[in-house]
Amino acid sequence: MFNQPLHSARELLVRYRSGERAFKGAYLEGVNLQGTRLKRVNLIGANLIRADLSGANLYGANLSGADLSYANLKGTYLASANLTGANLNGTNQDEADFDGAIMPDGRIRWSGLEPTEYRSAS
């Protein structure tokens, strides 16, 4: 069952609960994952355009290269997530927590900084 294509948010959640964490390149455009817990999930290169991830717990998630264009990240917990090369254009980031996350430009974001301020990861 591992490494098979995903067909829905429901399937992602079922497979995640069974222990699977790698969903590289998943096509999840427009899915509703509001309030879900997907700690340390691997969604490298995933299509999450217009996905509702509001209030979700994505602690330590690998979202490098993912397309999150116009996704709802309101209140999403993305601490320690890897967003290197991710597309965040048009996302709602109100109240989202990016503490310690590697942002699309490769810099680490720390709490207490303004939204446009980062510290270099090097």
Contacts in CASP RR format, 6 or more apart in sequence:
PFRMAT RR
TARGET T0000
AUTHOR 0000-0000-0000
METHOD contacts of the structure
MODEL  1
MFNQPLHSARELLVRYRSGERAFKGAYLEGVNLQGTRLKRVNLIGANLIR
ADLSGANLYGANLSGADLSYANLKGTYLASANLTGANLNGTNQDEADFDG
AIMPDGRIRWSGLEPTEYRSAS
1 15 0 8 1.000
1 18 0 8 1.000
1 20 0 8 1.000
2 20 0 8 1.000
2 22 0 8 1.000
3 22 0 8 1.000
5 26 0 8 1.000
5 27 0 8 1.000
6 12 0 8 1.000
6 15 0 8 1.000
6 23 0 8 1.000
6 26 0 8 1.000
6 27 0 8 1.000
6 28 0 8 1.000
8 31 0 8 1.000
9 28 0 8 1.000
9 31 0 8 1.000
9 32 0 8 1.000
9 33 0 8 1.000
12 23 0 8 1.000
12 26 0 8 1.000
12 28 0 8 1.000
12 31 0 8 1.000
12 33 0 8 1.000
13 33 0 8 1.000
13 36 0 8 1.000
15 23 0 8 1.000
16 38 0 8 1.000
16 41 0 8 1.000
21 40 0 8 1.000
21 41 0 8 1.000
21 42 0 8 1.000
22 42 0 8 1.000
23 41 0 8 1.000
23 42 0 8 1.000
23 43 0 8 1.000
23 46 0 8 1.000
24 42 0 8 1.000
24 43 0 8 1.000
24 44 0 8 1.000
24 45 0 8 1.000
24 46 0 8 1.000
25 43 0 8 1.000
25 44 0 8 1.000
25 45 0 8 1.000
25 46 0 8 1.000
25 47 0 8 1.000
26 43 0 8 1.000
26 46 0 8 1.000
26 47 0 8 1.000
27 46 0 8 1.000
27 47 0 8 1.000
28 43 0 8 1.000
28 46 0 8 1.000
28 47 0 8 1.000
28 48 0 8 1.000
28 51 0 8 1.000
29 47 0 8 1.000
29 48 0 8 1.000
29 49 0 8 1.000
29 50 0 8 1.000
29 51 0 8 1.000
30 48 0 8 1.000
30 49 0 8 1.000
30 50 0 8 1.000
30 51 0 8 1.000
30 52 0 8 1.000
31 48 0 8 1.000
31 51 0 8 1.000
31 52 0 8 1.000
32 51 0 8 1.000
32 52 0 8 1.000
33 51 0 8 1.000
33 52 0 8 1.000
33 53 0 8 1.000
33 56 0 8 1.000
34 52 0 8 1.000
34 53 0 8 1.000
34 54 0 8 1.000
34 55 0 8 1.000
34 56 0 8 1.000
34 72 0 8 1.000
35 53 0 8 1.000
35 54 0 8 1.000
35 55 0 8 1.000
35 56 0 8 1.000
35 57 0 8 1.000
36 53 0 8 1.000
36 56 0 8 1.000
36 57 0 8 1.000
37 56 0 8 1.000
37 57 0 8 1.000
38 56 0 8 1.000
38 57 0 8 1.000
38 58 0 8 1.000
38 61 0 8 1.000
39 57 0 8 1.000
39 58 0 8 1.000
39 59 0 8 1.000
39 60 0 8 1.000
39 61 0 8 1.000
40 59 0 8 1.000
40 60 0 8 1.000
40 61 0 8 1.000
40 62 0 8 1.000
41 58 0 8 1.000
41 61 0 8 1.000
41 62 0 8 1.000
42 61 0 8 1.000
42 62 0 8 1.000
43 61 0 8 1.000
43 62 0 8 1.000
43 63 0 8 1.000
43 66 0 8 1.000
44 62 0 8 1.000
44 63 0 8 1.000
44 64 0 8 1.000
44 65 0 8 1.000
44 66 0 8 1.000
45 63 0 8 1.000
45 64 0 8 1.000
45 65 0 8 1.000
45 66 0 8 1.000
45 67 0 8 1.000
46 63 0 8 1.000
46 66 0 8 1.000
46 67 0 8 1.000
47 66 0 8 1.000
47 67 0 8 1.000
48 63 0 8 1.000
48 66 0 8 1.000
48 67 0 8 1.000
48 68 0 8 1.000
48 71 0 8 1.000
49 67 0 8 1.000
49 68 0 8 1.000
49 69 0 8 1.000
49 70 0 8 1.000
49 71 0 8 1.000
50 69 0 8 1.000
50 70 0 8 1.000
50 71 0 8 1.000
51 68 0 8 1.000
51 71 0 8 1.000
51 72 0 8 1.000
52 71 0 8 1.000
52 72 0 8 1.000
53 68 0 8 1.000
53 71 0 8 1.000
53 72 0 8 1.000
53 73 0 8 1.000
53 76 0 8 1.000
54 72 0 8 1.000
54 73 0 8 1.000
54 74 0 8 1.000
54 75 0 8 1.000
54 76 0 8 1.000
54 92 0 8 1.000
55 74 0 8 1.000
55 75 0 8 1.000
55 76 0 8 1.000
55 77 0 8 1.000
56 76 0 8 1.000
56 77 0 8 1.000
57 76 0 8 1.000
57 77 0 8 1.000
58 76 0 8 1.000
58 77 0 8 1.000
58 78 0 8 1.000
58 81 0 8 1.000
59 77 0 8 1.000
59 78 0 8 1.000
59 79 0 8 1.000
59 80 0 8 1.000
59 81 0 8 1.000
60 78 0 8 1.000
60 79 0 8 1.000
60 80 0 8 1.000
60 81 0 8 1.000
60 82 0 8 1.000
61 78 0 8 1.000
61 81 0 8 1.000
61 82 0 8 1.000
62 81 0 8 1.000
62 82 0 8 1.000
63 78 0 8 1.000
63 81 0 8 1.000
63 82 0 8 1.000
63 83 0 8 1.000
63 86 0 8 1.000
64 82 0 8 1.000
64 83 0 8 1.000
64 84 0 8 1.000
64 85 0 8 1.000
64 86 0 8 1.000
65 84 0 8 1.000
65 85 0 8 1.000
65 86 0 8 1.000
65 87 0 8 1.000
66 83 0 8 1.000
66 86 0 8 1.000
66 87 0 8 1.000
67 86 0 8 1.000
67 87 0 8 1.000
68 86 0 8 1.000
68 87 0 8 1.000
68 88 0 8 1.000
68 91 0 8 1.000
69 87 0 8 1.000
69 88 0 8 1.000
69 89 0 8 1.000
69 90 0 8 1.000
69 91 0 8 1.000
70 89 0 8 1.000
70 90 0 8 1.000
70 91 0 8 1.000
71 88 0 8 1.000
71 91 0 8 1.000
71 92 0 8 1.000
72 91 0 8 1.000
72 92 0 8 1.000
73 88 0 8 1.000
73 91 0 8 1.000
73 92 0 8 1.000
73 93 0 8 1.000
73 96 0 8 1.000
74 92 0 8 1.000
74 93 0 8 1.000
74 94 0 8 1.000
74 95 0 8 1.000
74 96 0 8 1.000
75 94 0 8 1.000
75 95 0 8 1.000
75 96 0 8 1.000
75 97 0 8 1.000
76 96 0 8 1.000
76 97 0 8 1.000
77 96 0 8 1.000
77 97 0 8 1.000
78 96 0 8 1.000
78 97 0 8 1.000
78 98 0 8 1.000
78 101 0 8 1.000
79 97 0 8 1.000
79 98 0 8 1.000
79 99 0 8 1.000
79 100 0 8 1.000
79 101 0 8 1.000
80 99 0 8 1.000
80 100 0 8 1.000
80 101 0 8 1.000
81 98 0 8 1.000
81 101 0 8 1.000
81 102 0 8 1.000
82 101 0 8 1.000
82 102 0 8 1.000
83 98 0 8 1.000
83 101 0 8 1.000
83 102 0 8 1.000
83 103 0 8 1.000
83 104 0 8 1.000
84 102 0 8 1.000
84 103 0 8 1.000
84 104 0 8 1.000
84 106 0 8 1.000
85 104 0 8 1.000
85 105 0 8 1.000
85 106 0 8 1.000
86 104 0 8 1.000
87 104 0 8 1.000
88 104 0 8 1.000
93 115 0 8 1.000
97 111 0 8 1.000
98 109 0 8 1.000
99 109 0 8 1.000
99 110 0 8 1.000
99 111 0 8 1.000
100 108 0 8 1.000
100 109 0 8 1.000
100 110 0 8 1.000
100 111 0 8 1.000
101 108 0 8 1.000
101 109 0 8 1.000
102 108 0 8 1.000
102 121 0 8 1.000
103 109 0 8 1.000
103 118 0 8 1.000
105 118 0 8 1.000
106 121 0 8 1.000
107 118 0 8 1.000
107 119 0 8 1.000
107 120 0 8 1.000
107 121 0 8 1.000
108 118 0 8 1.000
108 119 0 8 1.000
108 120 0 8 1.000
108 121 0 8 1.000
109 118 0 8 1.000
109 119 0 8 1.000
110 118 0 8 1.000
110 119 0 8 1.000
113 119 0 8 1.000
END
